[in-house]
Amino acid sequence: MGLGEVWLASCGHGENCLDPQSAEKLAGILGLSPEVKAALVEPPLKGWTMEKPVPTDPLIYRFYEIVAVYGTTIKDVIQEKFGYGIMSAIDFKMEIDKETNPKGDRVVVRLNGKFLPYTKW
């Protein structure tokens, strides 16, 4: 389909949406019902999972844990390298890869967001 696997999966979770042509193509490939195809083009409700308590799913919880333990460090390093600002979650992409390792395979998560400096007025 020419779309990133992570982004496409996020559409299935309602975190992003497809344009009508892409929804039609995906529905044809996967044999999706008209209702599912229609849901894939609905504008997403961003951040809805943050309204829930900390998740108990072990894999999802680890990402909360990473931010809890390293969040301020990540912020400090970004601001040291780029200045006072944030990383965009709109102009953003993510890749998830598998790295073979003799001590056990590794999960590689690459976050790539545009730097947005804070505006001063």
Secondary structure, 3 states (H helix, E strand, C coil): CCCCHHHHHHHHCCCCCCCHHHHHHHHHHHCCCHHHHHHCCCCCCCCHHHHCCCCCCHHHHHHHHHHHHHHHHHHHHHHHHHCCEEEEEEEEEEEEEEECCCCCCEEEEEEEEEEEECCCC
